[in-house]
Structures are given as C-alpha cells and as structure tokens.
Amino acid sequence: MKYVVTGGVGFIGSNLVDRLLKNKHQVIVIDNLESHESRNRLESSELSHWKHNKNLKILFDDISNMKDYKLFEGASTMFHFAALPEVQLSIKKPLKYHNANVNGTIKMLDACVQSKIKRFIFSSSSAVYGDAQNLPTKEESSLNPKSPYALHKIIGEKYCKLFECHYGLETFSLRYFNVYGKRQPMSGLYCTVIGKFINQIIKNLPLTINGNGEQRRDFVCVKDVIEANMICSSIKHIKENVINIGSGVNHSINELASLLNSSYPTINKPAAFEPYETLADIYKATNLIDWTPKTELKTWINGYKEELGL
C-alpha cells in the first residue's frame, strides 16, 4: 500500500512513518522542516534508518504552497499531521497560524480529491474543548476554543465533513489529548511538559511548573496514537468519525513531576493561558474503532528513567 504523511518528520508523524515502513508500505512524506526539532531529527542519527529505504520519499515543501500532486497518485490514505502546534504562539501570530493550519488543511483535502486518495485522517486536538464543562469529555461536548490553534482544529474537522459530503472523501478526525513518548520535543517552542521535565532533570535544573501544578492532563503515549491512526486507515468507514484519543486517566502536573523525580526542586511560574483539566471519554474509540490505550504513564516513565540511568 502507498500512504502520504504530512508533517512526517515531526514528533508523531515520524513515529507513524516508522510503523508504515516497518510494514513494507510505500510512504510519501511532506515536511517544510520549519521546526528546529524536525531539522535536528532529520540531520542527526535519530532517523538515519530512513536514508536508504527505497519505500520512502521525502518532499521538503510547505503544504500551503504545493501545486503538483502527481506523487500522491496511487496512495490510499493521507495522514495529516502538518501544523503549527504551539497554542500560545497562535495567539501572537494568528494570520501565520491560520495560513498553515486552515489553508494547509484545505489544500491537502483538495489534493486527496485530485489524486483520488480515498481516505484522509486529520490530527485534531483536545484543545477544541477549552475548559470542558463535563469530565470525562465526550466528543459531543460543547466546543470552546481558547486560541486560534484550537479554532483551526475545529475548522479542519468541519472541512473534513464538507469534503465527505461533497466529494465522497472518507475522513476521520482524531482529537489527541497530551501526547508523549519517543521523539517528543525536549526543548524549544513545541516541547511537551514531559519532555521539558526530562530535559531539566538531565541538565540538573529545577522543574518549572506553571501555576500551582494542580492542573490535570490526560497523557496518551505516541505508540497508542499511532495504533489509532493505523486502525482508522484500514477499518470500514463510519459516520461517527470524530474520536477522542486519550488514556481516559489524568494526572496533575505535580504528580507528573513526582513520578519523574520526587527529590527534584521545582519552581512555580505564573499560570499559562490553558485549560485547568483535561480527561478524555474514550468510549467511542474503544467501541467504534476497537482501540484501547495500552501504555500507562507510570510504566513508560519508569522504563525511560531506567534507559537514561536516572
């Protein structure tokens, strides 16, 4: 089979590309390498196993500017990860983020139609819920975007539905909660809180916590996120195709810091503009696409600490 992966050098995208190549599929990756992390990932030994793989072709291009989709022909599914993901920066640079996240998504939906790609899997986000009124949060819950980034994800989901209706494109919109795991950014604009804490521990720095640290997050491992994408690429299409991808369990930031290293000092900074608590209702994921998260946060952290000798 042949697949297209936008943002395929990024944190989640590169993990999916690994899985597809392992299964001997042909993969077309599109990435503009805008993020420092993606450039480092490609230039270091981290992705050296990609270099001589005949089933992989990488296009260093911006999805918003692409005009030629010939390489997409024959692909069955496009996995759309490409986006500018930083919530706070989307507030500072709404036009730049709109062009990348909204116009880029429309371009790729149109590319699927032109190239006769049957299925489009959109990487959405739990950010669409804002401060959720009900926990665990169901997909039918009120959407309350608190940033341009969150609004862009809602618009992307709506465009997926429109392209289903008017062009017959099969789509899934997967609302990821807080993703962690292999190749997570450890520093920079797009770093995850787990990546940031690990980086600070390695450098013997105190852990910086926004607010009082009692805000809670649903953390889901990237391996489980990849499995959800793989399932959605192969199962029969369903109408209820906007699906939460979370663990169904949440932890406070203070608990996370303690799991990583309870003896490390912490520094509390002013609270960021973010929801206080996230928790996914994963009933649809488990019952409609037969997906269940298999990685527990504590187990992953203990394994990673052992690997690093922490």
C-alpha positions in Angstrom: 0.0 0.0 0.0 1.0 3.6 -0.5 0.5 6.4 2.0 1.0 10.2 2.3 2.1 11.6 5.6 2.2 15.4 6.0 4.5 16.6 8.8 6.1 13.3 8.6 9.4 14.4 10.2 7.6 15.7 13.3 7.1 14.0 16.7 4.0 12.0 15.9 4.4 11.8 12.1 7.9 10.3 12.2 6.7 7.5 14.6 3.9 6.7 12.1 6.3 6.7 9.2 8.5 4.2 11.1 5.4 2.0 11.5 4.4 2.2 7.9 8.0 1.4 6.7 8.3 -1.5 9.1 5.1 -2.9 7.4 6.8 -2.5 4.0 4.5 0.2 2.7 5.4 3.0 0.3 5.4 6.3 2.1 5.5 9.9 0.7 6.5 12.4 3.5 5.9 16.1 3.1 7.6 18.4 5.6 8.8 22.0 5.4 11.2 21.4 8.4 10.1 24.7 9.9 10.6 23.4 13.5 14.2 23.2 14.9 13.3 19.8 16.4 12.4 18.4 13.0 15.6 19.6 11.4 17.6 18.1 14.2 15.7 14.9 14.0 16.5 14.5 10.3 20.1 15.7 10.5 21.0 13.5 13.5 21.3 9.7 13.7 17.7 9.6 15.0 16.2 9.0 11.5 19.4 7.5 9.9 17.4 4.3 9.2 15.3 6.3 6.7 18.3 7.2 4.4 18.5 4.1 2.2 14.9 3.0 2.4 13.6 2.7 -1.2 10.0 2.8 0.0 10.3 6.3 1.3 10.3 9.6 -0.5 10.6 12.9 1.4 9.3 16.2 -0.1 10.7 19.3 1.6 7.8 21.6 0.8 5.2 23.7 2.5 1.7 22.2 2.2 0.2 25.6 1.8 2.2 26.3 -1.4 2.1 22.8 -3.1 0.7 22.7 -6.6 1.9 19.4 -8.0 0.3 16.2 -6.5 1.5 13.7 -9.0 3.5 11.8 -6.4 0.3 11.3 -4.4 -1.3 9.2 -7.1 -2.0 5.6 -6.1 -2.0 6.4 -2.4 -4.9 5.0 -0.4 -4.7 7.3 2.7 -3.3 10.7 3.7 -2.3 11.2 7.4 -2.4 14.9 8.0 -0.1 15.9 10.9 1.4 19.1 9.4 0.5 22.1 11.5 1.9 24.9 13.6 1.1 23.4 17.0 2.0 26.0 19.7 -1.1 27.4 21.4 0.5 30.5 22.8 2.2 31.5 19.6 -1.1 31.1 17.7 -2.4 33.9 19.8 0.6 36.1 18.9 0.6 35.2 15.2 -3.0 34.3 14.2 -2.5 35.0 10.5 0.6 32.8 10.1 -1.1 30.0 12.0 -4.4 30.4 10.0 -2.5 30.0 6.8 -0.6 26.9 7.9 -3.4 25.2 9.8 -6.5 26.1 7.9 -5.4 26.8 4.4 -2.9 24.0 4.6 -5.6 21.5 5.6 -7.9 22.6 2.8 -5.1 22.2 0.3 -4.4 18.7 1.4 -8.1 17.8 1.4 -8.3 19.1 -2.2 -5.1 17.2 -3.0 -6.8 14.0 -1.9 -9.7 14.6 -4.2 -7.5 15.5 -7.2 -5.2 12.5 -6.6 -8.1 10.1 -5.9 -6.9 9.3 -2.4 -9.8 7.6 -0.7 -9.2 8.4 3.0 -8.0 11.4 5.0 -7.0 11.2 8.7 -6.9 14.5 10.4 -4.9 15.2 13.5 -7.2 17.3 15.7 -6.8 18.2 19.4 -8.5 18.2 22.8 -7.8 21.9 22.7 -11.2 22.2 20.9 -12.9 21.7 24.2 -11.2 24.6 26.0 -12.3 24.4 29.7 -14.5 21.4 29.3 -17.8 21.6 31.2 -18.0 17.9 31.8 -15.3 15.3 32.6 -14.6 12.9 31.2 -15.2 14.8 28.0 -17.3 13.2 25.2 -17.0 14.1 21.6 -20.5 15.7 21.6 -19.4 18.1 24.4 -19.6 21.9 23.7 -16.6 23.2 21.8 -15.0 26.2 23.4 -11.7 27.1 21.7 -9.5 29.4 23.7 -6.9 30.0 21.0 -6.6 30.4 17.2 -4.9 26.9 17.2 -8.0 25.3 18.8 -10.3 27.1 16.4 -8.2 26.0 13.4 -8.7 22.4 14.5 -12.5 22.8 14.7 -12.4 24.4 11.2 -10.3 21.5 10.0 -12.9 19.0 11.3 -15.7 20.9 9.6 -13.9 20.9 6.3 -13.4 17.1 6.6 -17.2 16.8 6.9 -17.8 19.0 3.9 -15.3 17.1 1.8 -17.1 13.9 2.8 -20.5 15.3 1.8 -19.5 17.0 -1.5 -16.6 14.8 -2.8 -17.0 11.4 -1.1 -13.7 11.6 0.7 -13.7 9.3 3.7 -12.3 11.1 6.8 -11.5 10.6 10.4 -10.7 13.4 12.9 -8.8 12.2 15.9 -8.8 14.5 18.9 -5.4 13.9 20.6 -5.0 14.7 24.2 -1.5 15.3 25.7 0.8 13.0 23.6 4.1 11.9 24.9 6.8 9.3 24.1 9.5 8.5 21.6 10.9 11.6 19.9 8.9 14.1 21.9 10.4 17.6 21.8 12.6 18.1 24.9 13.1 21.9 24.4 12.0 24.8 22.2 8.6 26.1 21.3 6.9 22.8 20.8 8.3 20.8 23.7 5.8 18.7 25.8 5.7 19.1 29.5 7.1 15.6 30.0 9.9 16.4 27.5 10.6 19.7 29.3 10.8 18.0 32.7 13.1 15.2 31.4 15.4 17.8 29.8 15.6 19.8 33.0 16.4 16.6 35.1 19.2 15.6 32.6 20.7 19.1 33.0 20.2 19.2 36.8 17.8 22.1 36.6 14.8 22.6 38.8 11.5 21.6 37.2 9.5 24.7 36.1 5.7 24.3 36.8 3.1 26.7 35.5 0.7 27.9 38.3 0.3 25.7 41.4 0.8 22.4 39.5 -2.6 21.1 40.4 -3.9 21.4 36.8 -4.6 17.9 35.4 -3.8 16.4 32.0 -4.8 13.2 30.1 -1.5 11.9 28.8 -1.5 9.4 25.9 1.5 7.6 24.6 2.6 8.2 21.0 2.6 4.4 20.4 -1.1 4.3 21.1 -1.8 7.3 19.0 0.0 5.6 16.0 -2.1 2.5 16.6 -5.3 4.6 16.4 -4.2 6.0 13.1 -3.3 2.6 11.7 -6.7 1.3 12.7 -8.5 4.2 11.1 -6.6 3.7 7.8 -7.9 0.1 7.5 -11.3 -0.3 9.1 -14.6 0.2 7.3 -15.5 3.9 7.3 -18.0 5.0 9.9 -20.3 8.1 10.2 -19.3 8.9 13.8 -15.7 9.7 12.8 -14.7 12.4 15.2 -12.9 10.4 18.0 -11.1 11.2 21.2 -7.7 9.7 21.5 -6.6 9.8 25.2 -5.8 7.5 28.0 -9.1 8.0 29.9 -6.9 8.8 33.0 -5.4 12.1 34.1 -2.6 13.3 36.3 -1.7 16.6 37.9 1.5 18.3 36.8 2.8 17.9 40.4 2.1 14.2 40.2 4.0 14.1 36.9 7.0 15.9 38.4 6.9 13.4 41.3 6.8 10.4 39.0 9.9 11.7 37.1 11.9 12.6 40.2 10.3 13.3 43.6 13.5 14.7 45.0 14.0 17.4 42.4 13.3 21.1 43.4 10.5 22.9 41.5 10.0 26.5 40.5 6.4 27.7 40.1 5.8 30.2 37.3 2.6 32.2 36.5 -0.1 30.1 35.2 -0.3 29.9 31.4 -3.4 30.5 29.3 -4.6 26.9 29.2 -7.5 24.6 30.4 -7.3 23.6 34.1 -8.2 19.9 33.5 -8.5 17.5 30.5 -9.8 14.0 30.6 -11.0 12.0 27.5 -14.1 9.9 27.4 -12.8 7.1 25.1 -16.0 5.1 24.8 -16.2 5.8 21.0 -12.5 4.8 20.5 -12.9 1.6 22.3 -16.3 0.6 20.8 -16.4 2.1 17.3 -12.8 1.6 16.2 -11.7 -1.1 18.7 -8.9 0.9 20.1 -7.6 0.9 23.6 -4.5 2.7 25.1 -2.0 0.1 26.2 0.7 2.2 27.7 0.4 3.6 31.3 2.2 6.8 32.0 4.0 5.5 35.1 5.2 2.4 33.3 6.6 4.4 30.4 8.3 6.9 32.8 9.9 4.1 34.8 11.2 2.5 31.6 12.5 5.7 30.3 14.3 6.6 33.5 15.9 3.2 33.6 17.0 3.7 30.0 18.6 7.1 30.8 20.0 5.9 34.1 18.1 8.5 36.1 
